[in-house]
């Protein structure tokens, strides 16, 4: 693990994908990775993308060492493994899960499938994919490139972009917009907490949403609400 935690990642790790998605929407950025799902209940991950692009094997030639890239993945990364949505050849399994857990890799997203889910679950490793299937990719896929742009669900993901995944799904945040997205997502979560508090104090949902600028929470001046529901 990194000796000095990244302060932006620490802030991001405290946010859920719902708030981050709202923030991305407000900035007109597409980030949701449709169809990738949490494979181990209760796990989540946040980190900088280390991208891996696979391609089909077109000629018989035996084992292709398609997973040795992981030796070079920095701790605190999230591996983004693009197998172009292929569901019949896994690109993740038991050995990679053990290695990633020992090296402090924060999680793996697969545009495709993984296997050995018993091990993944036992190690509580954050794995997100289109599904699970036991058939090996050893002689079916080969490594095309690492640390190149990949595209998943129509979203371009560049090395170093921020990946966040939880029970609600997975998303990618462009690195250049990371801090702006964080600020807006924090405002979204703060506003939602204030709305819930205002409702508990007697406001209607409509009143609470208007008071706390639910439509544009990043403009919220954080008004304090009395028990009667009036701003101080």
HUBELLIN-V76990 format. One line per field, one symbol per residue. phi: phi as a letter, one per 20 degrees, with the letter a starting at -180 (. if undefined). A space follows every 50 residues. Layout:
phi = ???
This chain:
phi = .ffdfffffffffedeffffffffgfemdecfdfnecfecgnebbbrefd ecddbffdcfanfdlfdfgfgdffgmedfddddlmfddbfcbagffffff ffemffrcdcerccclfffgffelefccbfrcaeffegddccfeaclcfc cclndfcdgnfedcbbfeqcbddggfdgfffggfffffffffffffffff eofffffffffdlgfbffefelfedfgeneff
